[in-house]
Amino acid sequence: MLKTEYLQGASAAFRLMIATSWLAPDLWQKKQEDAIREAVGAGPAWTEYLGLVDRHRTPALSWAALSRVPGITVPESARQELQNRSDACRSQAVRHCLLLAEVLKGFNRAGIPAMPFKGQILSYELYGDVGLRSSRDLDLAVPREHLARAQNCLENLGWGLDSTWFPLSPGQWERCLGQEHHLGFIHSNAGCILELHWRSELDSSVQTSARWARSIPSVWQGCPFQAMNPIDQALYLCSHGGEHAWFRAKWLGDLARVYAAGQVDWEAALGEARRTGQERALLAGLRILDLVYGLPLPGLPGNPWKELPPLLIEMPLHALKDPEEPAMAMEISMASIRNRLHINHYERLLLPRKGWRDSLSRLLYHREDFRVLHLPDGLCWAYAPLHPILWVWRWARQSSRGITSVVSLKPAMRGHFKTGHRNWPET
């Protein structure tokens, strides 16, 4: 890792957070240690550093990275605070691992294919240590045709749909499944959150099927599961980080570890990205690694970065330095509408196969419309033209009450435990 131009004007605390946001493999360990020594030697404000570790969710990684650098001086109070954060992260990881193993065993008994990703599985795949990555929920994918059975299995294991879900007709479920990409569950005793995915938000059905076809049979804690192959995982990390404008260094650190460990043939990855419309997401991710961590661009033919829209780099670099996470709640105002349109422009540049129709559909769709207006299944097609009217109605209603509405880039399904209400469509 080099002190890049991007980091020149940053505070010592920010440089230290970036330097400790991953664990470099042997080939890059000395460069990482040099970057850590430089930042520590510059006298970081340790309170700021700890705040950035919290903001970017790297407590165990940061503690491990600092701990393996000899000869640096960290104030005892900051050292103890960081170790406490790391211990809490590892304790959470143990709880998640126990719950994930139980779910995988249940799915195996029911014959439901499962693909856990992110969280502790990714931590294990990247570092051989489930406790290094901070994770606040479990993420698990199943094929769409197994979704209803997977929900039944989860309910039998003590999981229930969270409070953002309510009874839906088969037609309403079908529309939800077309617009959304995961169901949110909460464990009745542990209080843990699980997101059950049937696709990636930005995937087509063909891409989802291809990812399953290329997946690799794996075993973890005695539980068989399907793992993404290395190229699919790299593309997922780039698309996921990119759609969130890389506002957490934790995500960038994941990609840095994949890159530095030499796990991916980047020319083959670029070929797959071009076939699936993820070329810009991949190229932007690699370019940001170069600018932030000093990891050199891979040698790809034809310098594909020369046509990359500047916004795909500028917005993430700005988001990384923002001391706060992007606002997950904002007032319904013209400012928030402009912000959403700006984000839509960024997303269309990132994944150009998503056109205005998809962006507008995502902007106007709201599951609450099904609660507000009950249409018979034979008229469910009418929700599409009515979404703009219902959106304006929600805006006017909430503005008149002075209520802040949740307008999330990627709406998180959070709430109290609720038993599963559903009426599944035939698939």
Secondary structure, 3 states (H helix, E strand, C coil): CCCCHHHHCCCHHHHHHHHCCCCCCHHHHHHHHHHHHHHHHCCCCHHHHHHHHHHHCCHHHHHHHHHCCCCCCCCHHHHHHHHHHHHHHHHHHHHHHHHHHHHHHHHHHHCCCCEECCHHHHHHHHHCCCCCCCCCEEEEECCHHHHHHHHHHHHHCCEEEECCCCCCCHHHHHHHHHHCCEEEEEECCCCCEEEEECCCCCCCHHHHHHHHHHCEEEEECCEEEEECCHHHHHHHHHHHHHHCCCCCHHHHHHHHHHHHCCCCCHHHHHHHHHHHCCHHHHHHHHHHHHHHHCCCCCCCCCCHHHHCCCHHHHHHHHHHHCCCCCCCEECCCHHHHHHHHHHHHHHHHHCCCCCHHHHHHHHHCCCHHHHHCCCCHHHHHHHHHHHHHHHHHHHHHHHHHCCCEECCCCCCCCCCECCCCCCCCCC
